[in-house]
């Protein structure tokens, strides 16, 4: 599997960052778990697996890969029919799979092992296999990730929780939390069932912790990775600017102090 050309990837992120800035108030990661990233050997491949609450998830994953793991080549499976419709995704590290068939599941394992064997890579997966509410923890994870973990010798498996919340501003905040990393080489010989339970518990625990932080509605536990758009829109903000000027007050685009 050929790596994405650096010039193409750089061009995509020159588009992606302002695009996300227009659509989000902030993209923020729980700061308490970030130190664990410093302990990960950059030569060891990574598997980041996340819940799947939104259409935005693939773009957020690409942004997070560039922000958190800038030296790692991004890869992620995508529905094969969608990839045929949007061929540009293949140049961004996505590869097509058809998990509804046995041959498709086998192809997913083969392609994913190829990614892992490349070394300094980051494989992003959403094993829920469908869009699911961030607070819905009942669904079982699809078996592909657990099967993959029994087929490889070395990798860091990292759970990641996502939530999209509305707090004080017009635009949403994307909240991110990392779970504790799992070293594949420390669990050699474990069965698919062992891995399935471990992966599910780690992801749901991470989601639960992020949900508690989201309910608390405070930016303090987070590092802001992207400062997005402030304000309520052109017409209303123009009125607010005029009012501030006429009353001799300073104009503030935001309605609150979160992620300033």
C-alpha beads as a LAMMPS data file, in Angstrom:
LAMMPS data file: protein, C-alpha beads

260 atoms
259 bonds

1 atom types
1 bond types

-500.0 500.0 xlo xhi
-500.0 500.0 ylo yhi
-500.0 500.0 zlo zhi

Masses

1 110.0

Atoms # bond

1 1 1 0.000 0.000 0.000
2 1 1 1.636 3.203 -1.195
3 1 1 1.930 6.122 1.269
4 1 1 0.112 9.348 0.504
5 1 1 2.227 11.862 -1.383
6 1 1 3.333 14.564 1.111
7 1 1 2.437 17.419 -1.264
8 1 1 -1.100 16.057 -1.678
9 1 1 -1.561 15.535 2.059
10 1 1 -0.259 19.029 2.850
11 1 1 -2.668 20.489 0.307
12 1 1 -5.582 18.591 1.828
13 1 1 -4.798 19.880 5.308
14 1 1 -4.502 23.449 4.021
15 1 1 -8.141 22.983 3.019
16 1 1 -9.213 20.917 6.044
17 1 1 -8.101 23.203 8.859
18 1 1 -10.032 26.320 7.771
19 1 1 -12.977 24.107 6.789
20 1 1 -13.178 22.715 10.328
21 1 1 -12.634 26.195 11.764
22 1 1 -15.737 27.425 9.919
23 1 1 -17.893 24.598 11.264
24 1 1 -16.681 24.200 14.872
25 1 1 -16.222 26.503 17.832
26 1 1 -13.323 24.300 19.000
27 1 1 -11.773 20.862 18.703
28 1 1 -10.372 19.976 22.109
29 1 1 -8.695 16.943 23.676
30 1 1 -8.681 15.921 27.330
31 1 1 -5.299 17.086 28.556
32 1 1 -4.805 14.517 31.308
33 1 1 -4.312 11.629 28.887
34 1 1 -1.965 13.285 26.404
35 1 1 1.258 12.499 28.338
36 1 1 0.763 8.811 27.500
37 1 1 1.510 9.633 23.861
38 1 1 5.091 10.587 24.724
39 1 1 5.751 7.022 25.867
40 1 1 4.826 5.465 22.516
41 1 1 7.742 4.415 20.322
42 1 1 7.263 6.183 16.955
43 1 1 8.530 3.083 15.144
44 1 1 5.720 0.913 16.550
45 1 1 2.517 0.968 14.473
46 1 1 -0.654 2.284 16.071
47 1 1 -4.300 1.305 15.844
48 1 1 -6.645 4.065 16.981
49 1 1 -10.209 2.856 17.376
50 1 1 -13.091 5.178 18.155
51 1 1 -16.823 5.413 18.564
52 1 1 -18.724 6.663 15.516
53 1 1 -21.212 9.421 16.411
54 1 1 -21.098 11.630 13.325
55 1 1 -20.520 12.228 9.620
56 1 1 -17.581 14.388 10.698
57 1 1 -15.583 11.481 12.165
58 1 1 -13.291 10.737 9.161
59 1 1 -12.322 14.403 8.796
60 1 1 -11.788 14.758 12.540
61 1 1 -9.643 11.597 12.461
62 1 1 -7.451 13.066 9.720
63 1 1 -7.116 16.322 11.670
64 1 1 -6.247 14.475 14.889
65 1 1 -3.713 12.286 13.113
66 1 1 -1.889 15.380 11.836
67 1 1 -2.161 17.130 15.239
68 1 1 -1.277 14.236 17.568
69 1 1 0.803 11.883 15.395
70 1 1 2.349 14.128 12.726
71 1 1 4.978 11.611 11.684
72 1 1 2.564 8.749 11.122
73 1 1 0.933 7.839 7.821
74 1 1 -2.866 7.882 8.110
75 1 1 -4.849 4.826 6.980
76 1 1 -8.501 3.906 7.480
77 1 1 -10.978 1.476 5.924
78 1 1 -14.037 2.884 4.199
79 1 1 -17.021 1.315 2.482
80 1 1 -15.850 0.157 -0.942
81 1 1 -18.844 1.645 -2.742
82 1 1 -18.227 5.026 -1.127
83 1 1 -14.578 4.860 -2.165
84 1 1 -15.594 4.172 -5.765
85 1 1 -17.729 7.306 -5.656
86 1 1 -15.044 9.458 -3.990
87 1 1 -11.764 8.191 -5.447
88 1 1 -9.811 11.090 -3.928
89 1 1 -10.175 9.412 -0.518
90 1 1 -7.789 6.688 -1.660
91 1 1 -5.042 9.303 -2.010
92 1 1 -5.683 10.307 1.610
93 1 1 -5.004 6.851 3.046
94 1 1 -8.480 5.295 2.902
95 1 1 -8.914 1.791 1.501
96 1 1 -12.131 0.074 0.437
97 1 1 -13.682 -2.863 2.301
98 1 1 -16.901 -4.851 2.001
99 1 1 -17.415 -6.234 5.486
100 1 1 -20.855 -7.649 4.678
101 1 1 -19.232 -10.659 2.970
102 1 1 -16.676 -13.242 4.092
103 1 1 -14.359 -12.250 1.275
104 1 1 -14.682 -8.609 2.297
105 1 1 -13.803 -9.400 5.916
106 1 1 -10.774 -11.383 4.752
107 1 1 -9.711 -8.471 2.533
108 1 1 -10.044 -6.088 5.486
109 1 1 -7.699 -8.242 7.559
110 1 1 -5.198 -8.593 4.725
111 1 1 -5.095 -4.870 3.934
112 1 1 -4.974 -3.906 7.611
113 1 1 -2.075 -6.266 8.310
114 1 1 -0.265 -4.693 5.339
115 1 1 -0.721 -1.269 6.945
116 1 1 0.555 -2.502 10.318
117 1 1 3.578 -4.145 8.692
118 1 1 4.674 -0.795 7.281
119 1 1 5.734 0.267 10.768
120 1 1 5.316 3.977 11.440
121 1 1 1.623 4.096 10.576
122 1 1 -1.664 4.970 12.267
123 1 1 -4.651 2.795 11.390
124 1 1 -7.952 4.458 12.330
125 1 1 -11.023 2.262 12.862
126 1 1 -14.649 2.724 13.971
127 1 1 -15.568 -0.824 15.022
128 1 1 -19.150 0.051 15.932
129 1 1 -19.737 -0.311 12.205
130 1 1 -22.560 2.235 12.167
131 1 1 -23.411 5.713 13.374
132 1 1 -24.195 5.505 17.088
133 1 1 -25.022 8.052 19.757
134 1 1 -21.977 8.860 21.865
135 1 1 -23.845 7.734 25.012
136 1 1 -25.047 4.447 23.473
137 1 1 -22.753 1.770 24.920
138 1 1 -24.952 -1.269 24.300
139 1 1 -23.913 -2.348 20.809
140 1 1 -21.195 -4.951 20.425
141 1 1 -18.136 -4.006 18.433
142 1 1 -17.696 -5.678 15.079
143 1 1 -15.248 -8.609 15.296
144 1 1 -12.722 -7.357 12.736
145 1 1 -10.559 -5.384 15.167
146 1 1 -10.367 -8.206 17.719
147 1 1 -9.448 -10.623 14.920
148 1 1 -6.795 -8.216 13.658
149 1 1 -5.207 -7.982 17.120
150 1 1 -4.747 -11.771 17.172
151 1 1 -3.001 -11.662 13.786
152 1 1 -0.258 -9.111 14.490
153 1 1 2.827 -9.283 16.707
154 1 1 3.418 -5.660 17.633
155 1 1 1.252 -2.539 17.767
156 1 1 -0.162 0.005 20.177
157 1 1 -3.960 -0.069 20.302
158 1 1 -5.445 3.211 21.504
159 1 1 -9.141 3.790 22.330
160 1 1 -10.483 7.231 21.467
161 1 1 -13.841 8.751 22.399
162 1 1 -15.591 11.510 20.463
163 1 1 -18.505 13.764 21.374
164 1 1 -20.002 16.748 19.560
165 1 1 -21.620 19.170 22.001
166 1 1 -23.268 22.580 21.983
167 1 1 -22.345 24.763 24.952
168 1 1 -22.319 28.565 24.853
169 1 1 -21.832 29.257 21.157
170 1 1 -23.705 28.809 17.896
171 1 1 -21.272 26.195 16.603
172 1 1 -20.524 22.828 18.234
173 1 1 -17.427 21.742 20.102
174 1 1 -15.760 18.440 19.236
175 1 1 -14.472 16.840 22.430
176 1 1 -11.852 14.090 22.320
177 1 1 -10.500 11.758 24.992
178 1 1 -7.815 9.096 24.736
179 1 1 -7.976 5.845 26.659
180 1 1 -5.023 3.943 28.037
181 1 1 -2.881 2.317 25.328
182 1 1 -2.881 -1.465 24.917
183 1 1 0.345 -3.207 23.827
184 1 1 -0.376 -6.137 21.537
185 1 1 2.897 -7.881 22.447
186 1 1 1.746 -8.108 26.064
187 1 1 -1.335 -10.134 25.098
188 1 1 0.026 -12.708 22.663
189 1 1 -1.988 -15.889 22.705
190 1 1 -5.202 -14.172 23.761
191 1 1 -8.324 -15.277 21.918
192 1 1 -10.620 -13.126 19.795
193 1 1 -13.086 -13.196 22.685
194 1 1 -10.419 -11.941 25.087
195 1 1 -9.609 -9.098 22.739
196 1 1 -13.246 -8.269 22.091
197 1 1 -13.962 -7.863 25.799
198 1 1 -10.790 -5.844 26.394
199 1 1 -11.384 -3.509 23.459
200 1 1 -15.024 -2.940 24.349
201 1 1 -14.336 -2.189 28.015
202 1 1 -11.505 0.242 27.206
203 1 1 -13.565 2.156 24.648
204 1 1 -16.728 2.343 26.769
205 1 1 -14.742 3.455 29.818
206 1 1 -13.184 6.228 27.743
207 1 1 -16.588 7.289 26.420
208 1 1 -18.012 7.345 29.952
209 1 1 -15.195 9.559 31.197
210 1 1 -15.653 11.940 28.259
211 1 1 -19.418 12.033 28.834
212 1 1 -18.832 13.113 32.444
213 1 1 -16.558 15.918 31.230
214 1 1 -19.081 16.991 28.596
215 1 1 -21.879 17.124 31.177
216 1 1 -19.676 19.298 33.420
217 1 1 -19.510 21.856 30.545
218 1 1 -16.059 23.188 31.402
219 1 1 -13.143 23.752 29.039
220 1 1 -10.614 23.503 31.867
221 1 1 -9.800 19.766 31.472
222 1 1 -9.111 20.177 27.726
223 1 1 -6.370 21.399 25.435
224 1 1 -7.770 23.294 22.473
225 1 1 -6.338 21.924 19.226
226 1 1 -8.321 24.228 16.940
227 1 1 -9.859 27.620 17.702
228 1 1 -12.905 27.877 15.501
229 1 1 -15.436 30.500 14.526
230 1 1 -16.949 32.869 17.096
231 1 1 -20.140 34.868 16.859
232 1 1 -23.734 34.385 15.767
233 1 1 -23.581 35.121 12.060
234 1 1 -22.941 38.146 9.876
235 1 1 -26.253 39.998 10.326
236 1 1 -26.547 39.685 14.098
237 1 1 -22.825 40.254 14.670
238 1 1 -22.976 43.440 12.580
239 1 1 -25.766 44.694 14.847
240 1 1 -23.745 43.760 17.955
241 1 1 -20.664 45.579 16.624
242 1 1 -22.724 48.694 15.948
243 1 1 -24.283 48.569 19.398
244 1 1 -20.862 48.185 21.029
245 1 1 -19.502 51.138 19.039
246 1 1 -22.477 53.377 19.905
247 1 1 -22.304 52.534 23.600
248 1 1 -18.523 52.797 23.810
249 1 1 -18.120 49.166 24.794
250 1 1 -15.625 46.686 23.404
251 1 1 -17.014 44.113 20.987
252 1 1 -16.664 40.440 21.863
253 1 1 -17.640 37.929 19.207
254 1 1 -18.148 34.988 21.560
255 1 1 -21.016 34.607 24.013
256 1 1 -18.920 32.900 26.698
257 1 1 -15.354 32.285 27.796
258 1 1 -14.996 28.601 26.914
259 1 1 -11.979 27.791 24.716
260 1 1 -10.952 31.429 24.360

Bonds

1 1 1 2
2 1 2 3
3 1 3 4
4 1 4 5
5 1 5 6
6 1 6 7
7 1 7 8
8 1 8 9
9 1 9 10
10 1 10 11
11 1 11 12
12 1 12 13
13 1 13 14
14 1 14 15
15 1 15 16
16 1 16 17
17 1 17 18
18 1 18 19
19 1 19 20
20 1 20 21
21 1 21 22
22 1 22 23
23 1 23 24
24 1 24 25
25 1 25 26
26 1 26 27
27 1 27 28
28 1 28 29
29 1 29 30
30 1 30 31
31 1 31 32
32 1 32 33
33 1 33 34
34 1 34 35
35 1 35 36
36 1 36 37
37 1 37 38
38 1 38 39
39 1 39 40
40 1 40 41
41 1 41 42
42 1 42 43
43 1 43 44
44 1 44 45
45 1 45 46
46 1 46 47
47 1 47 48
48 1 48 49
49 1 49 50
50 1 50 51
51 1 51 52
52 1 52 53
53 1 53 54
54 1 54 55
55 1 55 56
56 1 56 57
57 1 57 58
58 1 58 59
59 1 59 60
60 1 60 61
61 1 61 62
62 1 62 63
63 1 63 64
64 1 64 65
65 1 65 66
66 1 66 67
67 1 67 68
68 1 68 69
69 1 69 70
70 1 70 71
71 1 71 72
72 1 72 73
73 1 73 74
74 1 74 75
75 1 75 76
76 1 76 77
77 1 77 78
78 1 78 79
79 1 79 80
80 1 80 81
81 1 81 82
82 1 82 83
83 1 83 84
84 1 84 85
85 1 85 86
86 1 86 87
87 1 87 88
88 1 88 89
89 1 89 90
90 1 90 91
91 1 91 92
92 1 92 93
93 1 93 94
94 1 94 95
95 1 95 96
96 1 96 97
97 1 97 98
98 1 98 99
99 1 99 100
100 1 100 101
101 1 101 102
102 1 102 103
103 1 103 104
104 1 104 105
105 1 105 106
106 1 106 107
107 1 107 108
108 1 108 109
109 1 109 110
110 1 110 111
111 1 111 112
112 1 112 113
113 1 113 114
114 1 114 115
115 1 115 116
116 1 116 117
117 1 117 118
118 1 118 119
119 1 119 120
120 1 120 121
121 1 121 122
122 1 122 123
123 1 123 124
124 1 124 125
125 1 125 126
126 1 126 127
127 1 127 128
128 1 128 129
129 1 129 130
130 1 130 131
131 1 131 132
132 1 132 133
133 1 133 134
134 1 134 135
135 1 135 136
136 1 136 137
137 1 137 138
138 1 138 139
139 1 139 140
140 1 140 141
141 1 141 142
142 1 142 143
143 1 143 144
144 1 144 145
145 1 145 146
146 1 146 147
147 1 147 148
148 1 148 149
149 1 149 150
150 1 150 151
151 1 151 152
152 1 152 153
153 1 153 154
154 1 154 155
155 1 155 156
156 1 156 157
157 1 157 158
158 1 158 159
159 1 159 160
160 1 160 161
161 1 161 162
162 1 162 163
163 1 163 164
164 1 164 165
165 1 165 166
166 1 166 167
167 1 167 168
168 1 168 169
169 1 169 170
170 1 170 171
171 1 171 172
172 1 172 173
173 1 173 174
174 1 174 175
175 1 175 176
176 1 176 177
177 1 177 178
178 1 178 179
179 1 179 180
180 1 180 181
181 1 181 182
182 1 182 183
183 1 183 184
184 1 184 185
185 1 185 186
186 1 186 187
187 1 187 188
188 1 188 189
189 1 189 190
190 1 190 191
191 1 191 192
192 1 192 193
193 1 193 194
194 1 194 195
195 1 195 196
196 1 196 197
197 1 197 198
198 1 198 199
199 1 199 200
200 1 200 201
201 1 201 202
202 1 202 203
203 1 203 204
204 1 204 205
205 1 205 206
206 1 206 207
207 1 207 208
208 1 208 209
209 1 209 210
210 1 210 211
211 1 211 212
212 1 212 213
213 1 213 214
214 1 214 215
215 1 215 216
216 1 216 217
217 1 217 218
218 1 218 219
219 1 219 220
220 1 220 221
221 1 221 222
222 1 222 223
223 1 223 224
224 1 224 225
225 1 225 226
226 1 226 227
227 1 227 228
228 1 228 229
229 1 229 230
230 1 230 231
231 1 231 232
232 1 232 233
233 1 233 234
234 1 234 235
235 1 235 236
236 1 236 237
237 1 237 238
238 1 238 239
239 1 239 240
240 1 240 241
241 1 241 242
242 1 242 243
243 1 243 244
244 1 244 245
245 1 245 246
246 1 246 247
247 1 247 248
248 1 248 249
249 1 249 250
250 1 250 251
251 1 251 252
252 1 252 253
253 1 253 254
254 1 254 255
255 1 255 256
256 1 256 257
257 1 257 258
258 1 258 259
259 1 259 260
